[in-house]
């Protein structure tokens, strides 16, 4: 139910992201009133040796290009302020907050119309 995209360098995966059509199971408990989205982004990760080189932005932009004019949701834990700022600078709006998997989490939405 998800498509995983990777970035490789010298035959090694250095970054990945998953794009799916269904929210994670904990969304129903964490954000019961949240609107449905067309797509859900999860597992955006870049190997620590390759962070701050634009690979995360490249993976995110690839997914945003795939969704066309539809909506995309993702969530992020509150204790990663740099990641939260990364999503905000990438055009995502925080639409909810709650507790999921034992962590304070923020739900973000991206829509080409905003």
Beta strands, then each sheet from edge to edge (+ up, - down):
strand 1: 2-9
strand 2: 12-20
strand 3: 39-46
strand 4: 71-77
strand 5: 93-100
strand 6: 103-111
sheet 1: 1+ 2- 3+ 4+ 6- 5+
end
